[in-house]
Amino acid sequence: MKPVNIIGGGLSGVEAALTLGCEGFKVNLFEARPEKMPEVFKTGGLCELVCSNSLGSVKPESAPGILKSELAALGSHVIEAARQSSVPGGQALCVDRAKFSAIIEDKVRGENNINLVRREVKSLSEFEPGDKVIIASGPLTTDAFFSSLSDKFSDNLYFYDAVSPIVEADSVDMTRAFWKNRYSRGADDYLNIALNKDEYFAFYRELIAARTVPPRDNEKEIFFESCMPIEELARRGEHTLRFGPMKPKGFEDPRTGKMPYAVIQLRREDNLNSAFNIVGFQTKMTFGEQARVLSVIPGLEKVKILRYGVIHKNYYMYSPGLVNFNLSLKSDPDIFIAGQLLGSEGYCEAVAGGKLAALNIIDSIKTGRRRSVLENIHYERTMIGSLIKYLTSSAVARKKFVPMNSNFGLVDTKSYPKDTFHQISNEQISILADMLKKY
Ligand SMILES: Cc1cc2nc3c(=O)[nH]c(=O)nc-3n(C[C@H](O)[C@H](O)[C@H](O)COP(=O)(O)OP(=O)(O)OC[C@H]3O[C@@H](n4cnc5c(N)ncnc54)[C@H](O)[C@@H]3O)c2cc1C
């Protein structure tokens, strides 16, 4: 049998490659980096996390927590690597991004069925008709490849996404910071800086006046709500940040014993506590302005930025019109789409797409049928099934279709209430996992 070709060694592509490889299928895994590297990426490593080092909540009853449990039950290699490289993150699965990528590289290199090809794929015409291909090149798909897909995708969609800065731990004045989790839940994993009203407004004024990077080619800037640059969020109103990334609820200012006016949270980047990610501070301020504006914050006066925030265009497609429930293209059943290009949003959602694309290919090879393995269970009782159903058959019009993450809005919560959904999903995924083991 010819190898399955996977374009992109990111979260979805690696999950797909390891799923296929471990089941004995040959895979060519194409990764454009380090030769071709958009500026958001910093390394040539597989599964580089471009922004936050958090894979989101692990709370068992939360939507992202349920998705993670489902992926783990289906034997996700990427979630396993995340657990092996985790750093304390309260209720979230946070990773040391360098260690995470290194573990993934080891897994891929250790799998004899995977041929890792370090080059950019420029067009699908590099493959023969009938070859199985998974397009997992992600939101930062190279321009050449993306434009070659225009005959398949037509009139492509995009939005802009911003990245938060990472700062050197030694440059934070620890006398102004304190370790605590919101509402004192769990271990004290986050470093926090409490601000009073004057301190908040001093920062706020500098933030909304800061110079930002202009849009590329005068293009309309469309932002994804949950990755909105902090300065854009701030412009919505002077208190917006206090109900968002700078929410003070659940904290006491150690200086006063009262709830502060606002709080800034710093999340560990590694277990050595050598660097912190500033939570929710994704930005498109110019580099010079980032250092200047952050230094207005008490405790960050001498801040040293290790990785600056940047803004980047994200590509995705209108999957409801183009992709079948088994993630193959309606126009070509041998070509599958996974990851953010599919219109999903979030690290774990990308992993989910990669896992399912691979399982569906395995299923089609073994049974000769073109369907989704999810059709073997009541998939609407799972988070992964509800997400894929939305992505491939949502009634949302093309112009209003925006990337979607796991959430209870995708679930029929009248029939399957939120508080017990994790148990319902667990039953269904266990059935699927057992079935897959018998292949
Ligand atoms: C700037 C930015 C910030 C984000 N921040 C977050 C966040 O904080 N939290 C979150 O949950 N999600 C975030 N996302 C969204 C999304 O979850 C991630 O982008 C996720 O990594 C998507 O997974 P993927 O597999 O689709 O793509 P990726 O993980 O990006 O993997 C795609 C891979 O394909 C390679 N590639 C691209 N083109 C080609 C080609 N032509 N040939 C060969 N290889 C190619 C790329 O180099 C890359 O390694 C962010 C996205 C962006 C762009």
Ligand as a Chemical Component Dictionary entry (heavy atoms), coordinates in Angstrom:
data_LIG
# 
_chem_comp.id                   LIG 
_chem_comp.type                 NON-POLYMER 
_chem_comp.pdbx_formal_charge   0 
_chem_comp.three_letter_code    LIG 
# 
loop_
_chem_comp_atom.comp_id 
_chem_comp_atom.atom_id 
_chem_comp_atom.alt_atom_id 
_chem_comp_atom.type_symbol 
_chem_comp_atom.charge 
_chem_comp_atom.model_Cartn_x 
_chem_comp_atom.model_Cartn_y 
_chem_comp_atom.model_Cartn_z 
_chem_comp_atom.pdbx_ordinal 
LIG C1  C1  C 0 -0.604 33.358 15.955 1  
LIG C2  C2  C 0 -1.446 32.247 16.492 2  
LIG C3  C3  C 0 -1.663 32.116 17.859 3  
LIG C4  C4  C 0 -2.425 31.045 18.351 4  
LIG N1  N1  N 0 -2.572 30.925 19.703 5  
LIG C5  C5  C 0 -3.252 29.874 20.208 6  
LIG C6  C6  C 0 -3.332 29.681 21.610 7  
LIG O1  O1  O 0 -2.779 30.440 22.386 8  
LIG N2  N2  N 0 -4.051 28.629 22.075 9  
LIG C7  C7  C 0 -4.673 27.757 21.226 10 
LIG O2  O2  O 0 -5.299 26.790 21.720 11 
LIG N3  N3  N 0 -4.607 27.915 19.900 12 
LIG C8  C8  C 0 -3.921 28.951 19.353 13 
LIG N4  N4  N 0 -3.840 29.131 18.000 14 
LIG C9  C9  C 0 -4.698 28.346 17.128 15 
LIG C10 C10 C 0 -4.365 26.891 16.824 16 
LIG O3  O3  O 0 -4.771 26.113 17.903 17 
LIG C11 C11 C 0 -2.935 26.590 16.581 18 
LIG O4  O4  O 0 -2.498 27.338 15.495 19 
LIG C12 C12 C 0 -2.710 25.096 16.281 20 
LIG O5  O5  O 0 -1.333 24.885 16.316 21 
LIG C13 C13 C 0 -3.295 24.624 14.979 22 
LIG O6  O6  O 0 -2.893 23.295 14.719 23 
LIG P1  P1  P 0 -2.647 22.814 13.221 24 
LIG O7  O7  O 0 -2.186 21.421 13.291 25 
LIG O8  O8  O 0 -3.832 23.123 12.405 26 
LIG O9  O9  O 0 -1.489 23.764 12.690 27 
LIG P2  P2  P 0 0.016  23.932 13.206 28 
LIG O10 O10 O 0 0.168  23.417 14.576 29 
LIG O11 O11 O 0 0.365  25.343 12.903 30 
LIG O12 O12 O 0 0.837  22.971 12.243 31 
LIG C14 C14 C 0 0.903  23.178 10.847 32 
LIG C15 C15 C 0 2.311  22.799 10.394 33 
LIG O13 O13 O 0 2.317  22.784 8.962  34 
LIG C16 C16 C 0 3.541  23.348 8.496  35 
LIG N5  N5  N 0 3.304  23.804 7.123  36 
LIG C17 C17 C 0 2.611  24.906 6.720  37 
LIG N6  N6  N 0 2.570  24.942 5.372  38 
LIG C18 C18 C 0 3.248  23.855 4.921  39 
LIG C19 C19 C 0 3.559  23.363 3.621  40 
LIG N7  N7  N 0 3.148  23.990 2.513  41 
LIG N8  N8  N 0 4.293  22.235 3.501  42 
LIG C20 C20 C 0 4.727  21.568 4.630  43 
LIG N9  N9  N 0 4.472  22.006 5.880  44 
LIG C21 C21 C 0 3.725  23.137 6.024  45 
LIG C22 C22 C 0 3.816  24.446 9.511  46 
LIG O14 O14 O 0 5.196  24.781 9.512  47 
LIG C23 C23 C 0 3.356  23.802 10.821 48 
LIG O15 O15 O 0 4.382  23.123 11.483 49 
LIG C24 C24 C 0 -3.040 30.143 17.468 50 
LIG C25 C25 C 0 -2.831 30.287 16.098 51 
LIG C26 C26 C 0 -2.020 31.300 15.614 52 
LIG C27 C27 C 0 -1.757 31.390 14.142 53 
# 
loop_
_chem_comp_bond.comp_id 
_chem_comp_bond.atom_id_1 
_chem_comp_bond.atom_id_2 
_chem_comp_bond.value_order 
_chem_comp_bond.pdbx_ordinal 
LIG C1  C2  SING 1  
LIG C2  C3  SING 2  
LIG C2  C26 DOUB 3  
LIG C3  C4  DOUB 4  
LIG C4  N1  SING 5  
LIG C4  C24 SING 6  
LIG N1  C5  DOUB 7  
LIG C5  C6  SING 8  
LIG C5  C8  SING 9  
LIG C6  O1  DOUB 10 
LIG C6  N2  SING 11 
LIG N2  C7  SING 12 
LIG C7  O2  DOUB 13 
LIG C7  N3  SING 14 
LIG N3  C8  DOUB 15 
LIG C8  N4  SING 16 
LIG N4  C9  SING 17 
LIG N4  C24 SING 18 
LIG C9  C10 SING 19 
LIG C10 O3  SING 20 
LIG C10 C11 SING 21 
LIG C11 O4  SING 22 
LIG C11 C12 SING 23 
LIG C12 O5  SING 24 
LIG C12 C13 SING 25 
LIG C13 O6  SING 26 
LIG O6  P1  SING 27 
LIG P1  O7  DOUB 28 
LIG P1  O8  SING 29 
LIG P1  O9  SING 30 
LIG O9  P2  SING 31 
LIG P2  O10 DOUB 32 
LIG P2  O11 SING 33 
LIG P2  O12 SING 34 
LIG O12 C14 SING 35 
LIG C14 C15 SING 36 
LIG C15 O13 SING 37 
LIG C15 C23 SING 38 
LIG O13 C16 SING 39 
LIG C16 N5  SING 40 
LIG C16 C22 SING 41 
LIG N5  C17 SING 42 
LIG N5  C21 SING 43 
LIG C17 N6  DOUB 44 
LIG N6  C18 SING 45 
LIG C18 C19 SING 46 
LIG C18 C21 DOUB 47 
LIG C19 N7  SING 48 
LIG C19 N8  DOUB 49 
LIG N8  C20 SING 50 
LIG C20 N9  DOUB 51 
LIG N9  C21 SING 52 
LIG C22 O14 SING 53 
LIG C22 C23 SING 54 
LIG C23 O15 SING 55 
LIG C24 C25 DOUB 56 
LIG C25 C26 SING 57 
LIG C26 C27 SING 58 
# 
